[in-house]
Amino acid sequence: MSRILIVEDEESIADLEKDYLELSGFEVHIENDGTAGMKRALNEDFDLYILDLMLPGTDGFDICKKIREVKNAPIIMVSAKKDDIDKIHGLGLGADDYITKPFSPSELVARVKAHLSRYERLIGSSKQDNDIIEIRGIKIDKTARRVWVNGEEKTFTTKEFDLLTFLAENPNHVFTKEELFSKIWDMESIGDIATVTVHIKKIREKVELNTAKPQYIETIWGVGYRFKI
């Protein structure tokens, strides 16, 4: 599902745009302040941006410029101004389209779909999606070997990452320590299965809100561990 960020200070307009876009199957987020909108646009991943020109805090031109410095996703500028100079300025900063108010929500949806389709075609041949596992707030990027817990990135050692990934790829399956040791360590540390316990403890410290009551990696007493979904 494509994610769209709307930065628009007129809440009634933003809500109307959001309703129509959500009915078309998009995930839509709104910011009514330019400064907050810029921060979110730069810190989160969106597939398309809809930016009003006149905003409190930071105007749409500055947000567009900053987004385009680091991201290639489509940008649609929206404004009540009909002057060509504003349109030229916005497009010159890297915007992909410029819509003048008032406009019909269906026109906006059509333009959003067209720009997303075009963008996906442009990057489709070269883009290779990372292999991602997402379970209840944990996001594991197997390709980049990175882990986020509720949006916060955590640092894992090689074996911690491998162990967490293996368990997450096999949810609700109970593995003995011997099985986990064989899968993750193979022949590196023959016989010392206590290392599994140590690594489970370290992983829990990074992913669990309360290590005494783990929500993800459960201990099945007398057997081993499982990743609960």
Secondary structure, DSSP 8 states (H G I E B T S, - for coil): --EEEEE-S-HHHHHHHHHHHHHTT-EEEEESSHHHHHHHHHHS--SEEEEESS-SSS-HHHHHHHHHHH--S-EEEEES---HHHHHHHHHTT-SEEEESS--HHHHHHHHHHHHHHHHHHHHTT-----EEEETTEEEETTTTEEEETTEEE---HHHHHHHHHHHHSTT--EEHHHHHHHHTTTTTTT-THHHHHHHHHHHHHH-S-TTS-SSEEEETTTEEEE--
